[in-house]
Amino acid sequence: MSFTVAIVGRPNVGKSTFFNRLIGHKKSIVDDVSGVTRDRLYDVSEWNGKHFTVIDTGGFVTGSEDIFEKEIKKQVELAIEEASCILFMTDATAGITDLDNQVANMLRKINKKVFLIANKVDNNQRFLQAQELWGLGFDELYCLSSQSGSGTGEILDAVAALIPDDMEPASELPKFAVIGQPNVGKSSFLNALLDEERNLVTDIAGTTRDPVHSIYKKYGKEFMLIDTAGIRKKHKVFEDLEFYSVIRAIKAIEDCDVCYLMIDATLGIEAQDMELVSLVIKRNKGLVILVNKWDLLEKTTQTAKEFETKIRAKLAPFVDVPILFISAKDKQRIFQAVEKGLEVYNNRKQEIKTSDLNDKMLEAIAKIPPPSYRNHLIKIKYITQISKPYPAFAFFTNYPDQIKGSYKQFLENQMRELYNFNGTPIRLIFKEK
């Protein structure tokens, strides 16, 4: 993993605003409500040719009985453990608070470089106010405004100086997003895989608001697992924060390579799940369906087969999708899910030789040619794969606009019989020649 920087501090000192500034776009939710950032967020930043990973954390609170604040404390501690150095952010306008002292006491015990930052310093008066923060006992104090960006360069120069010149840049790892409705077990699934409480899990729907990124190594592969907010129907999204969370979940779909759609075995596949499937297909992402809570069902030898048949009937015509029956609680078949996700990822990335494609597909087309158009034969003359991050193929024909939907489906079915595209949508494009 790359050099990693964790931003920590009490609630509402501007951590998420600074995080968004470092990564160059709004990924963290920023709101005046305490505890908005509940989980860790990862992204990549760069300064003067040095690349590093940035972790945003929830506001650090100790001694609280609030269930979320207790969980946030765990997340902050994990982020500190993962980090190469720490950005300890405070609010210059508030001076030193009891919570600031508690965070400082914790940070003094770790053997890592800690940069003390006074945020919201956007005028001379606040610069003078910030001097009180020397009382926290750290060797250096950096003043900045995460809102305007002033002072950001100085702290980044200091961070970059710690990064070895020969360190590998943070790589674009394969990304696997776990999506689904609230409380189907997405975070529990990831926690079971990672074998630690990495993601926040409670019995309150909508606990995960931001997409949570976790790096995972298995089978000689390194990839990113993304937990997302549960996606509800639009009319049920009352809070602004939940609305933004849905947007973040959709963005996670757009940014990932493969989606694990998790459904509740006790409920079956619902209309909202099908909307998510449609979203995945439209964005040309890989898809693996995980039927969670399989342990809660009373089963016969036919239960799984019947359940799968019902799902595929709703998925039609995109039925070439792996379906696994799992229990995140009992860790039943969760590692098979990893293997299947990697398989779908490889299916999505495969490149087919033009010669092989034409030899096999033109033979199939010759046996069942496309229906004629106004007594004119429609001829498909040539096929080639298009350079896309997903499987896409150009069919050159004399009447590209007259290829009927049923024949397009026939061509796709032939492609799937000849090549392994299990779990991934394929795009057929018809061009005139």
N, C-alpha and C positions, 0 to 999 in steps of 0.2 A: 504494500500500500504506500501511497505517496506521503510526503510530509503533511501532517494534519494539524489544523489550528481549531481549537474549540473556543467559542464565545460563551462565557458564563457570567452570571450576575443575578441580582434579585429581580423581581418582576418589574416591567415597564421602565427599564433604563435605556432602551433603544437597541437591544441586541439584534432583533429581527430586521430592523431598518438597516443596521450596519451590515448584516449578513446579505441582505438583498443588494446593497451597494457593492459588496465585494464580488458577488457572482454576476452582477450586471443585469439582473432581472428580478421581478417580484415573485419569489418562491415561498417565502415565509408569509404567513398571514400577519398583518400589522393591525392592531386594534387597541383601543383604550382600556379594554377589559383585561384585568389581570388573569394570567394563566392561559392566554390564547395559544402560545406555542407549547404544546404538551409533550411532544416527542422530539427526538433529534432529527434534524434535517442535514443532509449532506449535499455538497456541490463542489465544483472545481473552480478555482480562481487562479489568476496569474498576475505577477508583478515583476517588471524588469526581466522578463524571460524565465522567471522562476515559477513553477507550477506547484500548487498545494491544494489540499482538500480542506474545506471549511465546514465546521459543524455548528449549527445553531441549536440552542437548548432552551428549554422552558425556564421560567423564572425560579430561582433557587429559594426554597422556603424550608425552614426546619421547625420541628415541634408542632406541626399543624395536624389537626385531626381530619382535615379535608382529604378525601380519597385521591383527588387529582394531584394535590400538592405533595402528598406522600410519594406518588408515582413519579412526579416530575423530579423529585430529589434523587430517586434511583437513576433516572435517565441522565441527569447532570453528572452523577458520579461515574457512570459508564462512559460518557463523553470525555471526561477528564482522564480516565484510564486509557482511552484510545488515542488521545491527542499527543502530538509532539511538543506543543507549547500551548499556553492558555492566554486568552485575552479576557482579563477581568474587567468588566464594564460597570461603571458607576454613573450616577447622575450628579453633575456638578451643581445643579440648582438645589439639590436636597441635602448636600453635605453627607457626612458619614452617618448611616443608620445602623441599628442593631443587626439587621440582616446583612449589611455590607461587612460588618465585623465578623459575623458567623462564616460568611463565604471566605473572607481573608484568612481566618483561623484554619479553615480546611485546606486552603491552597498553600499555606506555609508548610504543611506537613508533606507535600509531594515534592519529589525530586525532578521538577520540570520548570522550564523558564516561564515566568508569569509576567505579562505586561499589564500594568495598571492603566486603565483608560478612564478619563473623565469625559463623559459625553455631554452633549447639549451646550458646548462652549462655542457660542457664535458671536460673542462680543467681549470687550475688555473687562466689563464688570463680572461676567461669568468666569473669565480666566482667573480673576482674583479669588472668586468663590471656590474655584477648583483646587486652590492651593491647600485647602483644608484636608484634602484627600491624601496628602503626604502622611497624615496620621495613621493610615492603614499599614504603614511600615514596609513598603516596597521600595526598591532602589531607584525606579524610574517612574515618571508620570507622563502620560501622553494625553494631550487635550485635543478633542475633535468634536465635530458636529456630524453625526451619521446622517442627519437630514439633508444638510447642504453639501457634505463631503469635505469640508475644510479640515485639515489636519490628518486626513486619511493617509496621504503619502508618507508622512513621517513614521507612522506605526507600521506600514507595510514595508518600508525600507528596513526597519528593525527586524521584522519577521523574515524577510528575504535573506538577510545576512546570516540567519541560522540554517538556511537550506543549502546543503552541499551542491556544488556546481554539477556534479555527475549524477545527481538523483534523477531517477526516471520520472517523467511527467505523469500525472494522474491519468490513467488510461480510460478510454471509453469502453467499459466492460459491457458484455451482454446484459440486458436488463429484462427482468421478469416481474411483471406487476400482478399483484393479487387483488382482484376486484370482486364486487358483489354487494348485496344489500347489507344493511347494518346487522350485526350480531349473528352472522353465519359462521364465524370462526376464523376470519382472515388473520388477525393478529396471533391467535392461538396456534394456527398452522405455522407461521413464521417462527414463533417462539419455540415450538417443538422442533423445527428443523435446526435452529441455531442453538438449541439446548440452553437457552438463557432467556430471562425476561427482558428481551431487547425492545419489544413493543408493548405499549401500554394496554392492559387488558382489564376491563371491568364489565359488570353486567348492565351498564348503562349504554343504551344505543347511541351511536355517534361519538364514541370515545376518541377514535382516531380522526383528527381533523385534517392534518397535513399528511401528504405521502411520506412514509418513513423508509429510508434507504438503509439496507444492511448488506455488507459485503460477505459473501459466502464462498467457501472453497470446498469442492468435492469432485471426485473422479478426475482429478487433474485439471479441472476447470475453475476459473475464478469469475464469478458473475455477481450482479446486483439483484437483490430481492427488494421489491417495493410494496409496502403495505399502504393501502389507500383508505380514505374515508368511505364508509358505507354510502352507497348512492340510493337516495330515495326518489320517489316520484316528485315532480316539481311542485305540486300543490301541497306537499307535506313539508317543504323547505320554508320554514317560517323565519328562522334566524339568519341575519346577514352572514354570520360566521359559517353556518352550515352551507349556505349558498356558495361561498367562496371555497369551501371544502370540496363540494361537488365539482367545481371547476378544476381544482387541483387534481382530483381523481381522474377526470377526463384528460387533463394534461398528462398525467402519468401513463394513461393508455397511449396517448400520442407519442410519448417519449420512449416507450418500452419496445422490446422485440416480440415478447410472448406474454399473453395474458392468461393467468389462472383464474377462470370464473368459478367462484365458489358458491354453491347452492346448499340449502338446508335440506337434508334428506327427509325431515319430518314435514316439510312443506312442498317439496317437489320444485320443478322449474316453473317460475311464474312470469307474468307479462313483463315485469321490470327486468328480470333476467334476460329475456329475449331482446329487450331494448339494448342491453349491454352487449349481447352477441352481435346485434346489428352495428353497434358502434365499433366494435372490434373489427368486423368484416370491412366496414367502410374505410377504416384506416389501415387495412391490409396487415394486420398483426396476427401472429400465431395465436392459437387458442387451445387450451386444455381445460376441460370441465372437471371440477372436483366436487363430488357429492359428499359433503361433510356430515358429521354426526351419524354415520352409518351404524354406529354402535347402539343408537337409541331405537332402532327399528326391530320389530319382531320379523324374522326372515324365514323364508323357505328356500329350497334350492333354485326356485324360479324368480325370486324377488329381484335380484340384480338384473337379470335379463329383461324382465318386464319393465323395470325402471328405465333401463337404457333404451328400450324400444320407444317408450313414451317421449323421452328426451329427443331422440333422433327424429321422431315424427314432427316435433315442433321446430327442429333445426332445419328441416328440409327447405331447399335442396342441398345446403351445406352440411352434409352428414358425415364427411370424412374428418371427424374430430375425435380425439381420444377422450374417453370418459373413465374416471377412476373413482372408486368408492372408498372413502377414507374416514378416519377418525383422528382429528388433530389431538384430541384428549388422550387417546390410547397410542398415538403415533403409528396407527395402522396405515400402511401403504404410503406414508408421506415421502419416503425416499424413492419409491416408484414414481411419485409425482415429479421429483427432481429429474430423474432419468428421462421421463417423458417430455418434460419441458426442454431439456437439452436436445432431445431428438427432434422436436418440432422446430427449435431454433436452427438446427442444421438443415432440416428440410427447407426452411424458408431461405436459407443462404445458398443453396446448391445452384450450380451452374451446369447447364446441359449443352453438350456439343451440338452445333447446328446440323452437322451431318447426321448424327444419331437421331436428332429430333425430326428431321425431314424424312429419313428412311422409315421410321416407325409410324409417324403420324400420317404421312401421305399414303401409306399403305392402308391404314384404317379408313381414311377419307375416300380412297378409291373403292372400297367395299360398300361404304354408305355415303354417297356424295350428297352435298346440300341440295335442297329442293330448287328447281329452276325458277327463274324470274321472267314472267311474260314470254315464255317459250325460249328464253335464253339460258344456256347452261351456266351455272355459277362454278367457277374453277378456283380452287385454292392452290396457288402455284408454289408458295415458298413460306417457310416458317422460321423465325429466329427469336431468340431470347433477347429481351430489352434490358439494358443496364439499369436496374432499379434495386432498392434494398429489399424487395419482396419479389416473388416469382411473377414475371410479366412477359407475355409472348405476343409478337406481331405476326398476324396471318395476312399475307398478301394475296389479294383476290381481285377479280374483274368487277365485282359488284359488292363492295364492302358494306354498303348500307342495307343490303337486302338479305343479310344472314339473319335468319329468324332466331328468336330466343331459345326455342327448343333445340335447334341445331348447335347453338353456342353451348348449351348445357351438355349435349352429346360430345362435343369436342373437349370440354373440361373433364367429363367422365373418362374419356379416352386417355387424356393426359394423366389423370390420377391412377388409372390402371397400369400405365407404362412406367410412371415415376412415382416415388414416394413423396407426396405432398400432404401427408397426414397432418392435420392440425393447422394448415396454413391456407388462406385464400389465394387463388391465382387469378391473374387478370389477363384476359384475351382481348387484344386490340386488332381491329380489322382495317387494313390499309389498301388503297387501290394500286394495282399494278397490272 
